[in-house]
């Protein structure tokens, strides 16, 4: 299943996640810090979505209340509800 999430409070505009049986198959960020978002995407590929959520949820970027990794956790939570 492919799910597109519109981010809130980050430099990235959206995150597209591909899940298969609760496993992260692919993640693509639109915008954001290119190297960091590519790194996060590569690190979570093949991981259980619940594990990614518990690891990334609550990470902040500077003075912001969220971050691209935190928004990925939110995207995965919503995608799992639809899966």
N, C-alpha and C positions, 0 to 999 in steps of 0.2 A: 504494500500500500504506500502511495506517495501522498504526503500531506504538506501543504504550504502554510506557514505561520507568518503573520505580519508582526514584526517586532515592535516593542514599545520602550522608549528611553535609551536606545543604543544607536551607534553609528550605522550598524547594519539595518537594512530596510526590511528584509524578510529572510526566512530560513525554510528550505525545502528538505524534508526528511523522508527517507524511504525505510520502512520497517517491514520485516517478514517474521511473523511469529514472535514478536517482542524483541527481535534482534535488529540493531541499527545496521542497515546495508549501505546507506550513503547519506551524507549531509552536505548541503550547499548553502552558503551564506551569500546574500546579495548585499554588497557593501561591507563596511567594517574594515578593520585592519587586516589586509589581505594575508599576510604571513601568519598571523595569529588564528584567523578563522580557518585557514587551510590546515594548520597544525591541529586545532581542536577536531576538525572533521576527520583527519587521518587517525587520530588517537581513539576516537569513539567507534570507528568502523569495526563491525564484528562484535561489539559489546552488547550485553543485555541492556535494554532501554532503562529499566528500573535502576540498574547500577549506575548508569550515566546520570540519571536524575538525582540520585542520592549524592553523587560526587560533585555535581556542578551547581545544584540548587543553592542560591544565596550568595554566590560570588558577586562581588561588586567591582565596578570599574571607577576608580578614583572617587569623586564625590557623588557619583550617580548611585541610585538605589538598586541598580541592576547591572548586567554586563551581557556580552554576547553568549558566554557559557551559561549564565543564568537563564537567558531567553531560550537557549537550546533546550534546557531542562523543561521549561514551560511548554515549548513546542512538542517535546516528546510526551509530556503528560497528556496534552490534548490529542495527539495522534493515537496514543494507546487507547483512549476512550472511544475513538472511532474505529479502531482495528477490530 
